Structure formats: C-alpha cells, structure tokens
Amino acid sequence: MAGRFITVQCPDCENEQTLFEKASTTVACAVCGNTLARPTGGLADIDADVTEVVEAR
C-alpha cells in the first residue's frame, strides 16, 4: 500500500482529525490551527498523538 490514513488528536484542544500519513502540505488543526503534521518528502512529521490507523477496505 502506498500510504495510510491516520486519526490524530491535537495536543492543544484534543480535536480528532484524520489525515494522510504522507502529507505533502502542512496540516493544521481545524479547530485551533495548531500544526499537526509537516511534510518531509516521505512520511510526514506528526506533531500529535496518533489514536487510530484507518483501514482501507
């Protein structure tokens, strides 16, 4: 598989958000704007707690 979606929890406001683990752009929290992930050219640098790996069916 080329990549997975993950659910992360924002460390500031505890909002849960789903994102692609190989994000190509900076991902911000939809509630407070805190940076959750930064692109690195491969797997994104995740700055939040991963709570779930979403399975593709």
C-alpha distance matrix in Angstrom:
0.0 3.8 5.6 7.6 11.2 13.9 17.6 20.1 23.9 26.2 28.6 31.4 31.6 29.1 27.4 23.9 21.4 17.7 15.8 12.6 12.0 11.9 15.1 17.1 20.3 22.3 21.7 25.0 26.1 27.2 30.3 31.7 29.9 28.9 26.0 22.9 20.4 21.1 18.9 18.9 17.0 13.8 13.2 16.1 19.2 19.5 23.2 23.1 22.5 19.1 20.2 17.1 13.3 12.8 10.9 9.6 11.7
3.8 0.0 3.8 7.2 10.5 13.5 17.2 19.3 23.1 24.9 27.3 30.0 30.3 28.2 26.4 23.2 20.4 16.8 14.2 10.6 10.0 9.0 12.1 13.6 17.0 19.3 19.1 22.7 24.1 25.4 28.6 29.8 27.7 26.7 23.6 20.8 18.0 18.2 15.7 15.7 13.6 10.7 10.7 13.4 16.9 17.7 21.4 21.7 21.8 18.7 20.3 17.7 14.1 13.7 12.8 11.4 14.1
5.6 3.8 0.0 3.8 7.0 9.7 13.4 15.5 19.3 21.2 23.6 26.3 26.6 24.4 22.7 19.5 16.8 13.2 10.8 7.2 6.5 6.5 9.6 12.0 15.0 16.7 16.1 19.5 20.7 22.1 25.2 26.4 24.4 23.4 20.4 17.4 14.9 15.6 13.7 14.2 12.9 9.8 8.6 10.8 14.1 14.4 18.1 18.1 18.1 15.0 16.7 14.2 10.8 10.7 10.6 10.0 13.4
7.6 7.2 3.8 0.0 3.7 6.4 10.1 12.6 16.4 18.7 21.3 24.0 24.0 21.5 19.8 16.3 13.9 10.3 8.6 6.0 5.8 7.8 10.2 13.4 15.7 16.7 15.3 18.2 18.8 20.0 22.9 24.3 22.9 21.8 19.3 15.9 14.1 15.8 14.7 15.8 15.3 12.2 10.0 11.4 14.1 13.4 16.8 16.1 15.6 12.3 13.4 10.6 7.2 6.9 7.5 7.8 11.5
11.2 10.5 7.0 3.7 0.0 3.8 7.0 9.8 13.5 15.8 18.7 21.2 20.8 18.4 16.3 12.9 10.3 6.6 5.5 4.4 5.8 8.6 9.6 13.1 14.6 15.1 13.0 15.5 15.6 16.6 19.4 21.1 19.9 19.1 17.0 13.6 12.5 14.8 14.5 16.4 16.5 13.9 11.3 11.5 13.9 12.3 15.3 14.0 13.8 10.5 11.3 8.8 6.3 5.4 7.6 8.3 12.1
13.9 13.5 9.7 6.4 3.8 0.0 3.8 6.4 10.1 12.7 15.4 18.1 17.8 15.2 13.6 10.2 8.3 5.5 5.5 6.2 6.3 10.0 10.7 14.5 15.4 15.0 12.5 14.3 13.9 15.4 17.7 19.1 18.3 17.0 15.3 11.6 11.2 14.2 14.7 16.6 17.5 15.0 11.7 11.2 12.6 10.2 12.7 10.9 10.1 6.8 7.6 5.8 4.5 5.5 8.8 10.8 14.4
17.6 17.2 13.4 10.1 7.0 3.8 0.0 3.8 7.0 10.0 12.9 15.4 14.6 11.8 10.1 6.5 5.5 4.2 6.4 8.8 9.4 13.0 12.9 16.6 16.6 15.5 12.4 13.2 11.8 13.1 14.9 16.5 16.3 15.3 14.3 10.7 11.6 15.1 16.5 18.7 20.2 18.0 14.6 13.3 14.0 10.9 12.3 9.6 8.6 5.9 5.6 5.0 6.3 7.1 10.8 13.1 16.4
20.1 19.3 15.5 12.6 9.8 6.4 3.8 0.0 3.8 6.5 9.2 11.9 11.7 9.1 8.2 5.5 5.5 6.3 7.7 10.3 10.2 13.6 13.1 16.6 16.1 14.2 11.1 11.3 9.8 11.9 13.2 14.0 14.0 12.3 11.5 8.0 9.6 13.4 15.5 17.7 19.8 18.0 14.5 12.5 12.2 8.6 9.1 5.9 5.4 4.3 5.3 7.1 9.0 10.7 14.4 16.7 20.1
23.9 23.1 19.3 16.4 13.5 10.1 7.0 3.8 0.0 3.8 6.3 8.8 8.3 5.4 5.5 4.4 6.5 8.9 10.8 13.8 13.8 17.0 16.1 19.3 18.2 15.7 12.5 11.5 9.1 11.3 11.4 11.9 12.7 11.0 11.3 8.5 11.3 15.1 17.8 20.2 22.6 21.1 17.7 15.3 14.3 10.5 9.5 5.8 5.3 6.5 6.6 9.5 12.2 13.8 17.6 20.1 23.2
26.2 24.9 21.2 18.7 15.8 12.7 10.0 6.5 3.8 0.0 3.8 5.5 5.8 4.7 5.3 6.4 7.8 10.8 12.0 15.1 15.1 17.8 16.2 19.0 17.2 14.1 11.1 9.3 6.8 9.6 9.2 8.8 9.6 7.5 8.6 6.8 10.3 13.8 17.1 19.6 22.4 21.5 18.3 15.4 13.9 10.4 8.3 5.5 7.0 9.3 10.3 13.1 15.5 17.0 20.8 23.0 26.3
28.6 27.3 23.6 21.3 18.7 15.4 12.9 9.2 6.3 3.8 0.0 3.8 6.1 5.7 8.2 9.7 11.6 14.4 15.3 18.1 17.5 20.0 18.7 21.3 19.5 16.2 13.8 11.9 9.8 12.8 11.8 10.3 11.4 8.5 9.8 8.7 12.1 15.2 18.7 20.7 23.9 23.0 19.8 16.9 14.6 11.3 8.2 5.9 7.2 10.5 11.7 15.1 17.7 19.8 23.5 26.0 29.3
31.4 30.0 26.3 24.0 21.2 18.1 15.4 11.9 8.8 5.5 3.8 0.0 3.8 6.0 8.2 11.0 12.8 16.1 17.2 20.2 20.1 22.4 20.5 22.7 20.4 16.8 14.5 11.7 9.3 11.8 9.8 7.7 9.5 7.3 10.0 10.1 13.8 16.6 20.3 22.7 25.9 25.5 22.5 19.3 17.1 14.1 10.8 9.2 10.9 14.0 14.9 18.2 20.8 22.4 26.2 28.5 31.7
31.6 30.3 26.6 24.0 20.8 17.8 14.6 11.7 8.3 5.8 6.1 3.8 0.0 3.8 5.5 9.0 11.3 15.0 16.8 20.2 20.7 23.2 21.2 23.6 21.3 18.0 15.1 12.1 8.8 10.2 7.6 6.8 9.7 8.8 11.8 11.5 15.4 18.5 22.0 24.7 27.6 27.0 24.0 20.9 19.2 15.9 13.3 10.9 12.0 14.5 14.6 17.6 20.4 21.5 25.3 27.5 30.5
29.1 28.2 24.4 21.5 18.4 15.2 11.8 9.1 5.4 4.7 5.7 6.0 3.8 0.0 3.8 6.3 9.4 12.9 15.1 18.5 18.9 21.8 20.3 23.2 21.4 18.4 15.2 13.0 9.6 11.1 9.4 9.7 12.0 10.7 12.8 11.4 14.9 18.5 21.7 24.2 26.9 25.8 22.6 19.8 18.4 14.8 12.6 9.5 9.5 11.6 11.1 14.1 17.2 18.4 22.2 24.6 27.5
27.4 26.4 22.7 19.8 16.3 13.6 10.1 8.2 5.5 5.3 8.2 8.2 5.5 3.8 0.0 3.8 6.5 10.2 12.7 16.4 17.4 20.3 18.5 21.3 19.5 16.9 13.3 11.1 7.5 8.1 7.0 8.6 10.7 10.4 12.3 10.7 14.1 17.7 20.6 23.5 25.9 24.8 21.7 19.0 18.3 14.8 13.3 10.3 10.7 11.8 11.2 13.4 16.1 16.7 20.4 22.4 25.2
23.9 23.2 19.5 16.3 12.9 10.2 6.5 5.5 4.4 6.4 9.7 11.0 9.0 6.3 3.8 0.0 3.8 7.0 10.0 13.5 14.7 17.8 16.5 19.7 18.4 16.4 12.7 11.6 8.6 9.3 9.6 11.6 12.7 12.2 13.0 10.5 13.2 16.9 19.3 22.1 24.1 22.7 19.4 17.2 17.0 13.4 12.9 9.7 9.4 9.3 8.4 9.9 12.5 12.9 16.6 18.7 21.5
21.4 20.4 16.8 13.9 10.3 8.3 5.5 5.5 6.5 7.8 11.6 12.8 11.3 9.4 6.5 3.8 0.0 3.8 6.6 10.3 12.0 14.8 13.3 16.4 15.2 13.6 9.9 9.6 7.4 7.9 9.7 11.8 11.9 11.8 11.8 9.1 11.1 14.7 16.7 19.7 21.3 20.0 17.1 14.8 15.3 12.2 12.5 10.0 10.5 9.7 9.6 10.2 11.6 11.5 15.1 16.6 19.7
17.7 16.8 13.2 10.3 6.6 5.5 4.2 6.3 8.9 10.8 14.4 16.1 15.0 12.9 10.2 7.0 3.8 0.0 3.8 7.2 9.3 12.2 11.2 14.5 14.2 13.5 10.1 11.2 10.1 10.6 13.1 15.2 14.6 14.4 13.4 10.4 11.1 14.3 15.5 18.3 19.4 17.7 14.9 13.3 14.6 11.9 13.4 11.3 11.6 9.6 9.7 8.9 9.1 8.4 11.9 13.1 16.3
15.8 14.2 10.8 8.6 5.5 5.5 6.4 7.7 10.8 12.0 15.3 17.2 16.8 15.1 12.7 10.0 6.6 3.8 0.0 3.8 6.3 8.6 7.4 10.8 10.8 10.6 7.9 10.1 10.4 11.4 14.5 16.0 14.5 14.1 12.2 9.2 8.7 11.4 12.0 14.8 15.7 14.2 11.7 10.1 12.0 10.1 12.2 11.2 12.2 10.3 11.6 10.7 9.9 9.6 12.6 13.3 16.8
12.6 10.6 7.2 6.0 4.4 6.2 8.8 10.3 13.8 15.1 18.1 20.2 20.2 18.5 16.4 13.5 10.3 7.2 3.8 0.0 3.8 5.4 5.4 8.8 10.2 11.1 9.5 12.6 13.6 14.9 18.1 19.3 17.4 16.8 14.2 11.3 9.5 11.2 10.6 12.9 13.0 11.2 9.1 8.4 11.3 10.5 13.5 13.2 14.1 11.7 13.5 12.0 10.0 9.7 11.9 12.0 15.7
12.0 10.0 6.5 5.8 5.8 6.3 9.4 10.2 13.8 15.1 17.5 20.1 20.7 18.9 17.4 14.7 12.0 9.3 6.3 3.8 0.0 3.8 5.6 9.2 11.0 11.5 10.5 13.7 14.9 16.9 19.8 20.5 18.5 17.1 14.1 11.0 8.6 10.0 9.3 10.7 11.2 8.7 5.8 5.8 8.6 8.2 11.7 11.9 12.6 10.2 12.8 11.6 9.4 10.5 12.5 13.3 17.1
11.9 9.0 6.5 7.8 8.6 10.0 13.0 13.6 17.0 17.8 20.0 22.4 23.2 21.8 20.3 17.8 14.8 12.2 8.6 5.4 3.8 0.0 3.8 6.3 9.1 10.6 10.8 14.5 16.5 18.4 21.6 22.0 19.5 18.3 14.9 12.5 9.3 9.3 7.2 8.3 7.9 5.8 4.4 5.1 8.8 9.8 13.4 14.5 15.8 13.8 16.5 15.4 13.0 13.7 15.2 15.2 18.9
15.1 12.1 9.6 10.2 9.6 10.7 12.9 13.1 16.1 16.2 18.7 20.5 21.2 20.3 18.5 16.5 13.3 11.2 7.4 5.4 5.6 3.8 0.0 3.8 5.6 7.2 7.5 11.3 13.7 15.5 18.8 19.2 16.4 15.6 12.3 10.4 7.3 7.2 5.6 8.4 8.6 8.1 7.2 5.5 8.8 9.6 12.5 13.7 15.8 14.3 17.0 16.3 14.6 15.0 17.0 16.9 20.6
17.1 13.6 12.0 13.4 13.1 14.5 16.6 16.6 19.3 19.0 21.3 22.7 23.6 23.2 21.3 19.7 16.4 14.5 10.8 8.8 9.2 6.3 3.8 0.0 3.8 7.0 8.8 12.5 15.6 17.1 20.5 20.7 17.5 17.0 13.6 12.7 9.5 7.8 5.1 7.8 7.3 8.4 9.0 7.6 10.6 12.3 14.9 16.6 19.1 18.0 20.8 20.1 18.4 18.5 20.3 19.8 23.3
20.3 17.0 15.0 15.7 14.6 15.4 16.6 16.1 18.2 17.2 19.5 20.4 21.3 21.4 19.5 18.4 15.2 14.2 10.8 10.2 11.0 9.1 5.6 3.8 0.0 3.8 6.2 9.6 13.0 14.4 17.7 17.6 14.2 14.0 10.8 10.8 8.2 6.6 5.6 9.2 9.9 11.4 11.5 8.9 10.9 12.0 13.8 15.6 18.5 18.1 20.8 20.7 19.6 19.8 22.1 21.8 25.4
22.3 19.3 16.7 16.7 15.1 15.0 15.5 14.2 15.7 14.1 16.2 16.8 18.0 18.4 16.9 16.4 13.6 13.5 10.6 11.1 11.5 10.6 7.2 7.0 3.8 0.0 3.8 6.5 10.1 12.2 15.1 14.4 10.9 10.4 7.1 7.7 5.7 4.6 6.1 9.8 11.8 13.0 12.2 8.8 9.5 10.0 10.8 12.8 16.1 16.4 19.2 19.8 19.3 19.9 22.7 23.0 26.7
21.7 19.1 16.1 15.3 13.0 12.5 12.4 11.1 12.5 11.1 13.8 14.5 15.1 15.2 13.3 12.7 9.9 10.1 7.9 9.5 10.5 10.8 7.5 8.8 6.2 3.8 0.0 3.8 6.8 8.9 11.9 11.9 8.9 8.6 6.0 5.5 5.1 6.6 8.6 12.3 14.2 14.6 12.9 9.6 10.2 9.3 9.9 10.8 13.8 13.9 16.3 17.0 16.9 17.3 20.4 21.0 24.5
25.0 22.7 19.5 18.2 15.5 14.3 13.2 11.3 11.5 9.3 11.9 11.7 12.1 13.0 11.1 11.6 9.6 11.2 10.1 12.6 13.7 14.5 11.3 12.5 9.6 6.5 3.8 0.0 3.8 6.2 8.6 8.1 5.1 5.4 4.4 5.4 7.2 9.1 11.9 15.4 17.7 18.1 16.3 12.7 12.5 10.9 10.2 10.5 13.8 14.7 16.6 17.9 18.6 19.1 22.5 23.3 26.8
26.1 24.1 20.7 18.8 15.6 13.9 11.8 9.8 9.1 6.8 9.8 9.3 8.8 9.6 7.5 8.6 7.4 10.1 10.4 13.6 14.9 16.5 13.7 15.6 13.0 10.1 6.8 3.8 0.0 3.8 5.4 5.7 4.6 5.2 6.3 6.3 9.3 12.1 15.0 18.4 20.7 20.7 18.3 14.9 14.5 12.0 10.8 9.8 12.5 13.6 14.9 16.5 17.8 18.2 21.9 23.0 26.3
27.2 25.4 22.1 20.0 16.6 15.4 13.1 11.9 11.3 9.6 12.8 11.8 10.2 11.1 8.1 9.3 7.9 10.6 11.4 14.9 16.9 18.4 15.5 17.1 14.4 12.2 8.9 6.2 3.8 0.0 3.8 6.2 6.0 8.3 9.7 9.9 12.5 15.0 17.5 21.1 23.1 23.1 20.9 17.7 17.8 15.4 14.5 13.3 15.5 16.1 16.8 17.9 19.3 18.9 22.4 23.3 26.2
30.3 28.6 25.2 22.9 19.4 17.7 14.9 13.2 11.4 9.2 11.8 9.8 7.6 9.4 7.0 9.6 9.7 13.1 14.5 18.1 19.8 21.6 18.8 20.5 17.7 15.1 11.9 8.6 5.4 3.8 0.0 3.8 6.0 8.3 11.0 11.5 14.7 17.4 20.3 23.8 26.1 26.0 23.6 20.3 19.9 17.1 15.5 13.9 15.9 17.2 17.5 19.2 21.2 21.1 24.8 26.0 28.8
31.7 29.8 26.4 24.3 21.1 19.1 16.5 14.0 11.9 8.8 10.3 7.7 6.8 9.7 8.6 11.6 11.8 15.2 16.0 19.3 20.5 22.0 19.2 20.7 17.6 14.4 11.9 8.1 5.7 6.2 3.8 0.0 3.8 5.7 9.1 10.6 14.0 16.3 19.7 22.9 25.6 25.8 23.5 20.0 18.9 16.4 14.1 13.1 15.6 17.6 18.5 20.7 22.7 23.2 26.9 28.3 31.4
29.9 27.7 24.4 22.9 19.9 18.3 16.3 14.0 12.7 9.6 11.4 9.5 9.7 12.0 10.7 12.7 11.9 14.6 14.5 17.4 18.5 19.5 16.4 17.5 14.2 10.9 8.9 5.1 4.6 6.0 6.0 3.8 0.0 3.8 6.4 8.7 11.5 13.3 16.4 19.8 22.4 23.0 21.0 17.4 16.5 14.6 12.6 12.6 15.7 17.4 18.9 20.9 22.3 22.8 26.4 27.5 30.8
28.9 26.7 23.4 21.8 19.1 17.0 15.3 12.3 11.0 7.5 8.5 7.3 8.8 10.7 10.4 12.2 11.8 14.4 14.1 16.8 17.1 18.3 15.6 17.0 14.0 10.4 8.6 5.4 5.2 8.3 8.3 5.7 3.8 0.0 3.8 6.3 9.4 11.3 14.9 17.8 20.9 21.3 19.1 15.4 13.8 11.8 9.2 9.6 12.9 15.1 17.1 19.4 20.9 22.0 25.6 27.1 30.6
26.0 23.6 20.4 19.3 17.0 15.3 14.3 11.5 11.3 8.6 9.8 10.0 11.8 12.8 12.3 13.0 11.8 13.4 12.2 14.2 14.1 14.9 12.3 13.6 10.8 7.1 6.0 4.4 6.3 9.7 11.0 9.1 6.4 3.8 0.0 3.8 5.9 7.5 11.2 14.0 17.0 17.5 15.5 11.8 10.3 8.8 7.0 8.5 12.2 13.9 16.5 18.4 19.3 20.5 24.0 25.3 28.9
22.9 20.8 17.4 15.9 13.6 11.6 10.7 8.0 8.5 6.8 8.7 10.1 11.5 11.4 10.7 10.5 9.1 10.4 9.2 11.3 11.0 12.5 10.4 12.7 10.8 7.7 5.5 5.4 6.3 9.9 11.5 10.6 8.7 6.3 3.8 0.0 3.8 7.1 10.5 13.2 16.0 15.7 13.1 9.6 8.4 5.9 4.9 5.5 9.0 10.2 12.9 14.6 15.5 16.9 20.4 21.9 25.5
20.4 18.0 14.9 14.1 12.5 11.2 11.6 9.6 11.3 10.3 12.1 13.8 15.4 14.9 14.1 13.2 11.1 11.1 8.7 9.5 8.6 9.3 7.3 9.5 8.2 5.7 5.1 7.2 9.3 12.5 14.7 14.0 11.5 9.4 5.9 3.8 0.0 3.8 6.8 9.5 12.2 12.0 9.7 6.0 5.4 4.4 5.7 7.6 10.7 11.0 14.2 15.2 15.2 16.7 19.7 20.9 24.6
21.1 18.2 15.6 15.8 14.8 14.2 15.1 13.4 15.1 13.8 15.2 16.6 18.5 18.5 17.7 16.9 14.7 14.3 11.4 11.2 10.0 9.3 7.2 7.8 6.6 4.6 6.6 9.1 12.1 15.0 17.4 16.3 13.3 11.3 7.5 7.1 3.8 0.0 3.8 6.5 9.6 10.4 9.2 5.5 5.2 6.7 8.0 10.9 14.0 14.4 17.8 18.6 18.0 19.4 22.2 22.9 26.7
18.9 15.7 13.7 14.7 14.5 14.7 16.5 15.5 17.8 17.1 18.7 20.3 22.0 21.7 20.6 19.3 16.7 15.5 12.0 10.6 9.3 7.2 5.6 5.1 5.6 6.1 8.6 11.9 15.0 17.5 20.3 19.7 16.4 14.9 11.2 10.5 6.8 3.8 0.0 3.8 6.0 7.3 7.3 4.7 6.4 8.9 11.2 13.9 16.6 16.2 19.6 19.7 18.4 19.6 21.8 22.1 25.8
18.9 15.7 14.2 15.8 16.4 16.6 18.7 17.7 20.2 19.6 20.7 22.7 24.7 24.2 23.5 22.1 19.7 18.3 14.8 12.9 10.7 8.3 8.4 7.8 9.2 9.8 12.3 15.4 18.4 21.1 23.8 22.9 19.8 17.8 14.0 13.2 9.5 6.5 3.8 0.0 3.8 5.5 6.5 5.5 6.6 10.2 12.7 15.6 18.0 17.6 21.1 21.2 19.7 21.2 23.1 23.4 27.1
17.0 13.6 12.9 15.3 16.5 17.5 20.2 19.8 22.6 22.4 23.9 25.9 27.6 26.9 25.9 24.1 21.3 19.4 15.7 13.0 11.2 7.9 8.6 7.3 9.9 11.8 14.2 17.7 20.7 23.1 26.1 25.6 22.4 20.9 17.0 16.0 12.2 9.6 6.0 3.8 0.0 3.8 6.8 7.5 9.8 13.1 16.0 18.6 20.7 19.6 23.0 22.5 20.4 21.5 22.8 22.6 26.1
13.8 10.7 9.8 12.2 13.9 15.0 18.0 18.0 21.1 21.5 23.0 25.5 27.0 25.8 24.8 22.7 20.0 17.7 14.2 11.2 8.7 5.8 8.1 8.4 11.4 13.0 14.6 18.1 20.7 23.1 26.0 25.8 23.0 21.3 17.5 15.7 12.0 10.4 7.3 5.5 3.8 0.0 3.8 6.2 9.0 11.8 15.3 17.3 18.8 17.3 20.5 19.7 17.3 18.6 19.7 19.7 23.2
13.2 10.7 8.6 10.0 11.3 11.7 14.6 14.5 17.7 18.3 19.8 22.5 24.0 22.6 21.7 19.4 17.1 14.9 11.7 9.1 5.8 4.4 7.2 9.0 11.5 12.2 12.9 16.3 18.3 20.9 23.6 23.5 21.0 19.1 15.5 13.1 9.7 9.2 7.3 6.5 6.8 3.8 0.0 3.8 6.6 8.7 12.4 14.0 15.2 13.5 16.8 16.1 14.0 15.7 17.1 17.8 21.4
16.1 13.4 10.8 11.4 11.5 11.2 13.3 12.5 15.3 15.4 16.9 19.3 20.9 19.8 19.0 17.2 14.8 13.3 10.1 8.4 5.8 5.1 5.5 7.6 8.9 8.8 9.6 12.7 14.9 17.7 20.3 20.0 17.4 15.4 11.8 9.6 6.0 5.5 4.7 5.5 7.5 6.2 3.8 0.0 3.8 5.9 9.3 11.3 13.3 12.3 15.8 15.8 14.4 16.0 18.2 19.0 22.8
19.2 16.9 14.1 14.1 13.9 12.6 14.0 12.2 14.3 13.9 14.6 17.1 19.2 18.4 18.3 17.0 15.3 14.6 12.0 11.3 8.6 8.8 8.8 10.6 10.9 9.5 10.2 12.5 14.5 17.8 19.9 18.9 16.5 13.8 10.3 8.4 5.4 5.2 6.4 6.6 9.8 9.0 6.6 3.8 0.0 3.8 6.5 9.3 11.5 11.6 15.4 16.2 15.6 17.8 20.4 21.7 25.5
19.5 17.7 14.4 13.4 12.3 10.2 10.9 8.6 10.5 10.4 11.3 14.1 15.9 14.8 14.8 13.4 12.2 11.9 10.1 10.5 8.2 9.8 9.6 12.3 12.0 10.0 9.3 10.9 12.0 15.4 17.1 16.4 14.6 11.8 8.8 5.9 4.4 6.7 8.9 10.2 13.1 11.8 8.7 5.9 3.8 0.0 3.8 5.6 7.9 8.2 11.9 13.2 13.3 15.6 18.6 20.4 24.1
23.2 21.4 18.1 16.8 15.3 12.7 12.3 9.1 9.5 8.3 8.2 10.8 13.3 12.6 13.3 12.9 12.5 13.4 12.2 13.5 11.7 13.4 12.5 14.9 13.8 10.8 9.9 10.2 10.8 14.5 15.5 14.1 12.6 9.2 7.0 4.9 5.7 8.0 11.2 12.7 16.0 15.3 12.4 9.3 6.5 3.8 0.0 3.8 7.1 9.1 12.5 14.7 15.7 18.1 21.3 23.3 27.0
23.1 21.7 18.1 16.1 14.0 10.9 9.6 5.9 5.8 5.5 5.9 9.2 10.9 9.5 10.3 9.7 10.0 11.3 11.2 13.2 11.9 14.5 13.7 16.6 15.6 12.8 10.8 10.5 9.8 13.3 13.9 13.1 12.6 9.6 8.5 5.5 7.6 10.9 13.9 15.6 18.6 17.3 14.0 11.3 9.3 5.6 3.8 0.0 3.8 6.3 9.2 11.8 13.5 15.9 19.4 21.7 25.2
22.5 21.8 18.1 15.6 13.8 10.1 8.6 5.4 5.3 7.0 7.2 10.9 12.0 9.5 10.7 9.4 10.5 11.6 12.2 14.1 12.6 15.8 15.8 19.1 18.5 16.1 13.8 13.8 12.5 15.5 15.9 15.6 15.7 12.9 12.2 9.0 10.7 14.0 16.6 18.0 20.7 18.8 15.2 13.3 11.5 7.9 7.1 3.8 0.0 3.8 6.1 9.3 11.5 14.3 17.7 20.5 23.9
19.1 18.7 15.0 12.3 10.5 6.8 5.9 4.3 6.5 9.3 10.5 14.0 14.5 11.6 11.8 9.3 9.7 9.6 10.3 11.7 10.2 13.8 14.3 18.0 18.1 16.4 13.9 14.7 13.6 16.1 17.2 17.6 17.4 15.1 13.9 10.2 11.0 14.4 16.2 17.6 19.6 17.3 13.5 12.3 11.6 8.2 9.1 6.3 3.8 0.0 3.8 5.9 7.7 10.7 14.0 16.9 20.2
20.2 20.3 16.7 13.4 11.3 7.6 5.6 5.3 6.6 10.3 11.7 14.9 14.6 11.1 11.2 8.4 9.6 9.7 11.6 13.5 12.8 16.5 17.0 20.8 20.8 19.2 16.3 16.6 14.9 16.8 17.5 18.5 18.9 17.1 16.5 12.9 14.2 17.8 19.6 21.1 23.0 20.5 16.8 15.8 15.4 11.9 12.5 9.2 6.1 3.8 0.0 3.8 7.2 9.7 13.0 16.2 19.1
17.1 17.7 14.2 10.6 8.8 5.8 5.0 7.1 9.5 13.1 15.1 18.2 17.6 14.1 13.4 9.9 10.2 8.9 10.7 12.0 11.6 15.4 16.3 20.1 20.7 19.8 17.0 17.9 16.5 17.9 19.2 20.7 20.9 19.4 18.4 14.6 15.2 18.6 19.7 21.2 22.5 19.7 16.1 15.8 16.2 13.2 14.7 11.8 9.3 5.9 3.8 0.0 3.8 6.1 9.2 12.5 15.3
13.3 14.1 10.8 7.2 6.3 4.5 6.3 9.0 12.2 15.5 17.7 20.8 20.4 17.2 16.1 12.5 11.6 9.1 9.9 10.0 9.4 13.0 14.6 18.4 19.6 19.3 16.9 18.6 17.8 19.3 21.2 22.7 22.3 20.9 19.3 15.5 15.2 18.0 18.4 19.7 20.4 17.3 14.0 14.4 15.6 13.3 15.7 13.5 11.5 7.7 7.2 3.8 0.0 3.8 6.3 9.5 12.6
12.8 13.7 10.7 6.9 5.4 5.5 7.1 10.7 13.8 17.0 19.8 22.4 21.5 18.4 16.7 12.9 11.5 8.4 9.6 9.7 10.5 13.7 15.0 18.5 19.8 19.9 17.3 19.1 18.2 18.9 21.1 23.2 22.8 22.0 20.5 16.9 16.7 19.4 19.6 21.2 21.5 18.6 15.7 16.0 17.8 15.6 18.1 15.9 14.3 10.7 9.7 6.1 3.8 0.0 3.8 6.5 9.6
10.9 12.8 10.6 7.5 7.6 8.8 10.8 14.4 17.6 20.8 23.5 26.2 25.3 22.2 20.4 16.6 15.1 11.9 12.6 11.9 12.5 15.2 17.0 20.3 22.1 22.7 20.4 22.5 21.9 22.4 24.8 26.9 26.4 25.6 24.0 20.4 19.7 22.2 21.8 23.1 22.8 19.7 17.1 18.2 20.4 18.6 21.3 19.4 17.7 14.0 13.0 9.2 6.3 3.8 0.0 3.8 6.4
9.6 11.4 10.0 7.8 8.3 10.8 13.1 16.7 20.1 23.0 26.0 28.5 27.5 24.6 22.4 18.7 16.6 13.1 13.3 12.0 13.3 15.2 16.9 19.8 21.8 23.0 21.0 23.3 23.0 23.3 26.0 28.3 27.5 27.1 25.3 21.9 20.9 22.9 22.1 23.4 22.6 19.7 17.8 19.0 21.7 20.4 23.3 21.7 20.5 16.9 16.2 12.5 9.5 6.5 3.8 0.0 3.8
11.7 14.1 13.4 11.5 12.1 14.4 16.4 20.1 23.2 26.3 29.3 31.7 30.5 27.5 25.2 21.5 19.7 16.3 16.8 15.7 17.1 18.9 20.6 23.3 25.4 26.7 24.5 26.8 26.3 26.2 28.8 31.4 30.8 30.6 28.9 25.5 24.6 26.7 25.8 27.1 26.1 23.2 21.4 22.8 25.5 24.1 27.0 25.2 23.9 20.2 19.1 15.3 12.6 9.6 6.4 3.8 0.0
